[in-house]
């Protein structure tokens, strides 16, 4: 049996409630103490989706194991426990239902002694609720009551996540212009001219007889002719060829976004769904 000395340590550790076989039932919610001697006698277990439901478990026969509480009940037995509002005080009718579910005998008043990170308090004026789920309005004027917390109205709100996708601009890279010098061979064919010697012979005629006989009869002579030829002359010049600059343009692509979103669904239990 847990003592009052264990309560603060238990709530600060944010532990879990475990079954006898070590199976996790849920996280520790609140601890309720006996009004007579202040000893802890009940603990609530947060179960269900996102821990929105709390089930009462008796601490009789429970033990501490590190920051967790081990109770001598199964996970299914705790989850099937009667739903009781965690409003700060257990009414006699509520504890009788819990005793009957767990097979225990007794009749005591229990007050919530603390929650994780909250001060101790007792709500002796807490309202009691009755009804069998047949459509009778309770003290708040609503049909039925909320078994997971205080009754607010006669309906529950179903919510879902919506995926909103936008865009943002970020730097993807940089581009720059840089010029450098390379060397390549250029081959061009240029026509060139040159002079060659050609020997011409002509017979002695009346026209050239005088020139032929103007010299000595027998003599030695030498004639010289200068020959010319063209050679390629190379000259290089630098000329502007083109202007190159950077510019930007915007193109549009399509990107598929795949993301998970959560949505709540509501199911009915014990309601004839046949439409009339």
C-alpha positions in Angstrom: 0.0 0.0 0.0 1.3 3.4 -0.9 1.8 6.0 1.8 1.5 9.8 1.7 5.3 10.0 1.6 5.2 8.4 -1.8 2.6 10.8 -3.4 4.8 13.8 -4.1 7.6 11.6 -5.5 5.1 9.7 -7.6 3.6 12.8 -9.2 6.9 14.5 -9.8 8.3 11.5 -11.7 5.6 11.6 -14.4 5.5 7.8 -14.3 3.1 5.2 -15.7 0.7 2.7 -14.3 1.7 -0.9 -15.1 -0.3 -4.1 -14.8 0.9 -7.1 -12.8 2.6 -8.6 -15.9 4.5 -5.3 -16.6 2.2 -4.2 -19.4 1.8 -0.4 -19.6 -1.8 0.7 -18.9 -1.3 4.5 -19.1 0.3 7.4 -17.5 -0.3 8.5 -13.9 -3.0 11.2 -13.7 -4.2 12.0 -10.2 -4.0 10.4 -6.7 -7.0 10.3 -4.4 -6.7 10.0 -0.6 -9.1 8.8 2.1 -10.9 11.7 3.8 -10.5 10.0 7.1 -6.7 9.3 7.4 -5.3 11.0 4.2 -3.8 7.8 2.9 -3.7 7.4 -0.9 -6.3 4.9 -2.0 -7.0 5.6 -5.7 -5.0 6.6 -8.7 -6.3 7.7 -12.1 -4.7 6.3 -15.3 -4.7 8.4 -18.5 -5.8 6.2 -21.4 -7.4 6.5 -24.7 -6.3 8.7 -27.7 -3.8 11.3 -26.5 -4.6 10.4 -22.8 -8.0 12.1 -22.9 -9.7 9.5 -20.7 -8.9 8.7 -17.1 -9.8 5.5 -15.3 -9.8 5.0 -11.6 -7.6 2.1 -10.2 -7.5 1.2 -6.4 -4.1 1.4 -4.8 -4.8 -1.6 -2.6 -2.1 -4.1 -3.3 -0.2 -1.7 -5.5 3.6 -1.1 -5.3 6.1 1.4 -6.6 8.6 0.3 -9.1 11.0 3.1 -9.8 8.8 6.0 -11.0 5.9 3.7 -12.0 3.0 2.1 -10.1 2.3 -1.6 -10.5 -1.3 -2.6 -9.8 -2.7 -6.1 -9.4 -5.1 -5.7 -12.3 -5.0 -6.3 -16.1 -5.0 -3.6 -18.7 -8.4 -4.5 -20.0 -9.9 -4.5 -16.5 -8.7 -1.0 -15.9 -9.9 0.3 -19.3 -13.3 -1.2 -18.7 -13.7 0.4 -15.4 -16.8 2.7 -14.9 -16.2 6.2 -16.1 -16.2 8.6 -13.2 -15.6 12.4 -13.4 -12.2 13.4 -12.1 -13.8 16.5 -10.4 -11.8 16.4 -7.2 -14.1 14.2 -5.0 -15.5 10.7 -5.3 -19.2 10.3 -4.4 -20.4 7.2 -2.6 -22.3 6.0 -5.6 -19.3 6.4 -7.8 -17.0 4.5 -5.4 -19.6 1.7 -5.0 -19.5 1.2 -8.8 -15.7 1.1 -8.8 -15.6 -1.3 -5.8 -18.0 -3.6 -7.6 -15.9 -3.5 -10.8 -12.7 -4.4 -9.1 -14.4 -7.0 -6.7 -13.6 -5.0 -3.5 -15.7 -4.3 -0.5 -15.8 -0.9 1.3 -17.4 2.5 1.5 -15.3 5.5 2.1 -15.0 9.1 0.8 -12.0 10.0 -1.3 -10.6 13.3 -2.2 -8.1 14.2 -4.9 -4.7 14.9 -3.2 -2.8 16.2 -6.2 -1.9 16.2 -9.8 1.4 16.5 -11.6 2.7 19.9 -10.8 -0.5 21.1 -9.1 -1.4 22.0 -5.5 -3.5 19.7 -3.4 -7.2 20.5 -3.3 -10.5 19.1 -2.3 -13.9 19.8 -3.9 -16.5 18.8 -1.4 -19.3 20.6 -3.4 -18.7 18.6 -6.6 -21.9 17.9 -8.5 -23.0 14.3 -8.9 -24.4 12.9 -12.1 -27.0 10.2 -12.7 -28.6 8.7 -15.8 -28.6 5.6 -17.8 -27.9 7.1 -21.2 -31.5 7.1 -22.3 -31.7 10.7 -23.2 -32.4 12.2 -19.7 -31.0 15.7 -19.2 -28.5 16.1 -16.3 -28.0 19.1 -14.1 -26.4 21.2 -16.8 -29.3 20.7 -19.2 -27.5 18.5 -21.6 -28.5 15.0 -22.8 -26.1 12.4 -21.4 -22.7 13.2 -19.8 -19.1 13.3 -20.8 -17.3 10.2 -19.4 -13.8 11.6 -20.2 -14.1 14.9 -18.3 -16.6 17.6 -17.1 -19.8 17.7 -19.2 -19.8 20.8 -21.3 -22.7 20.4 -23.8 -24.6 17.8 -25.6 -22.2 17.4 -28.5 -18.5 16.7 -29.2 -16.4 18.6 -31.7 -14.6 16.6 -34.4 -11.4 18.3 -35.6 -8.9 17.5 -38.3 -5.7 18.9 -39.6 -5.6 20.7 -42.9 -2.4 20.9 -45.0 -1.5 24.4 -46.0 1.4 24.6 -48.5 3.1 27.8 -49.4 6.4 28.8 -50.9 9.5 30.7 -49.7 12.4 32.0 -51.6 15.9 30.9 -50.8 19.3 31.0 -52.5 19.9 27.9 -54.6 23.2 28.8 -56.2 25.4 31.4 -57.8 26.5 32.0 -61.4 29.4 34.2 -62.6 31.2 35.1 -65.8 34.9 34.6 -66.1 37.1 34.9 -69.2 40.5 33.3 -69.7 43.0 33.0 -72.6 43.4 29.8 -74.7 45.7 29.2 -77.7 44.7 27.5 -80.9 46.2 27.0 -84.3 44.8 28.8 -87.3 45.8 27.5 -90.8 45.3 29.7 -93.9 46.5 29.3 -97.5 48.0 32.4 -99.1 48.9 32.6 -102.8 52.5 33.8 -103.3 54.4 34.6 -106.5 58.0 34.0 -107.5 60.2 34.6 -110.5 61.8 31.8 -112.5 64.4 32.0 -115.3 63.3 31.0 -118.7 65.6 30.7 -121.7 64.3 32.1 -124.9 66.0 31.4 -128.2 65.4 33.2 -131.5 66.9 32.8 -134.9 68.9 35.5 -136.6 66.7 37.6 -138.8 66.9 40.8 -140.7 65.5 42.5 -137.7 68.1 41.4 -135.1 71.1 40.9 -137.4 72.6 44.2 -136.5 72.4 43.5 -132.8 73.9 40.1 -133.3 76.9 41.4 -135.3 77.6 44.4 -133.2 80.1 42.7 -130.9 83.4 40.9 -131.5 83.3 37.8 -133.5 84.5 35.5 -130.7 84.3 36.5 -127.0 83.3 35.5 -123.5 80.2 37.1 -121.9 78.1 36.7 -118.7 74.6 37.9 -118.0 72.9 38.1 -114.6 69.2 38.3 -113.8 67.7 39.0 -110.3 64.8 36.7 -109.3 62.1 37.8 -106.9 59.6 35.9 -104.8 56.7 36.7 -102.3 56.7 35.3 -98.8 53.8 35.3 -96.3 53.9 38.2 -93.8 52.1 37.5 -90.5 50.5 40.2 -88.5 48.0 39.8 -85.6 45.4 42.3 -84.3 42.9 42.2 -81.5 39.3 43.0 -82.4 36.1 42.9 -80.2 33.9 39.9 -81.2 30.9 39.9 -78.8 29.5 41.1 -75.5 28.4 38.6 -72.9 26.4 39.3 -69.7 24.3 37.4 -67.1 20.6 37.7 -66.9 17.8 35.9 -65.0 14.5 34.5 -66.0 11.8 32.7 -63.9 10.6 29.3 -64.8 7.8 27.4 -63.1 8.1 23.7 -62.0 5.6 21.5 -60.1 6.6 19.9 -56.8 4.4 17.2 -55.2 4.1 17.5 -51.4 3.3 14.3 -49.5 2.6 14.8 -45.8 0.5 13.1 -43.1 -2.4 14.9 -41.5 -4.5 13.8 -38.6 -8.2 13.8 -38.3 -10.6 12.8 -35.6 -13.4 10.3 -36.3 -16.5 9.7 -34.2 -18.0 6.2 -33.8 -21.1 5.2 -32.0 -21.6 2.3 -29.6 -24.9 0.8 -28.7 -26.9 3.0 -31.2 -29.2 1.5 -33.8 -27.9 3.1 -37.0 -30.8 2.1 -39.2 -32.3 5.2 -40.7 -36.0 5.7 -40.5 
